[in-house]
Amino acid sequence: MKTKSSAKKRFKLTGTGKIKRKHAFKSHILTKKSKKRKLQLTHSTLVHKADENSIKEQLRLK
């Protein structure tokens, strides 16, 4: 089966098998957001454990 194209574009796998993602709310209307908030949104983070199985299924890793 094919992988979900949307998931393929949004998530990357780390070396240890965890799933990396980017933060939302960083694309537009940035003038009202504080400098600190924008800086924190820049850095990537890991997917929550509750969502991991769903995303792995979409990426056909299971």
ABEGO torsion letter per residue (X at the ends): XBBBAAAAAABBBBAAGBBBBBBBGAABGAAABBAAAAAAAABBBBBBAAAAAAAAAAAGAX
